[in-house]
Amino acid sequence: MITSKNYTFYIATTPGKLRKLIVPAYVLHSIAVFALIGVITVTIAVGSYSRMLWKVGNYNALRHDQETLKKQYQQLQSTVTDTNQRLDSLQSLATEVAMTYGVLRYHPAAFDSTENPTTPEDAFDRSIEQYTFLKQNAAVIAVSSNGLGLMPVMNFADSNYTPSIWPVMGHITDAFGERLDPFSGEGAFHTGVDVASDYGAPVHATADGIVTIAENHSGYGRLVVLDHGFGITTWYAHLSSFSAVPGTRIKRGEVIGYTGISGRSTGPHVHYEVRVNNAPVNPWRYMKGSGTAVGD
């Protein structure tokens, strides 16, 4: 029975008896509204939960793909590192063979045309250097249509432009060639020799040349590179500070920096490289004739 303001319900409680329940209309309307709100809320919650599950599934799939790509990248990086290591080794070997048979051609630093003398005094000094070089090495230099050609490099042992002394007083802690990287523990090609010395010990140029680099370099720390001509450069790494400026001419034995631990270093030492046409060669062949840091 429905009235204008109330709803009347009859409820059978016991056999033969009815219980009358009068409920105001606004109560039922409120219950209906709350029920509708509840249904909408549940529907929204179910939809949100479904979207969350979908996002979680996508995230897990993306994370799995990311891990897979990361592993593939690491494998490729390892392959590239191994390939570069082999190329460095082969290039070094090829350069050593070429130097042994004198098939490389070089351009002496004394004849470097990229650095023009700034004063008459500089021009005079350059002329004297060129004359002295030609006089000392006339027996092993042949002039051809292609420029200066170098005969077997062993004949240049007395040239001021050939590295021939130790860069710093100390002892060798790591040799040239294959080794285990002290940081990763994996095989790596060591492109120079490590000469351990006291922190701050002076580092000397091993031959006459021009400073081309004196700056921080990834892995090498504070690095000085000298160009000696003939395609020969020497590298001095892990320095604590510089005493050389790019573009200046350096004589053998001059201090170019000081021993340090900059870059990837486990202790104070100088990482010393000799490169021919940018290919690393064994520096020991240039150091074994001298046990001192500064030539006699």
Secondary structure, DSSP 8 states (H G I E B T S, - for coil): -B-SSEEEEEEEEETTEEEEEEEEHHHHHHHHHHHHHHHHHHHHHHHHHHHHHHHHHHHHHHHHHHHHHHHHHHHHHHHHHHHHHHHHHHHHHHHHHHHHTT-----BGGG-TTS--SSHHHHHHHHHHHHHHHHHTGGGEEEETTEEEE--GGGGTT-TTS--S-SSSSEEEE-SEEEE-TTT-SEEEE-SEEEE--TT-EEE-SSSEEEEEEEEETTTEEEEEEEEETTEEEEEEEEEEE---TT-EE-TT-EEEEEB--SS-SSSEEEEEEEETTEEE-THHHHTT--SSS--
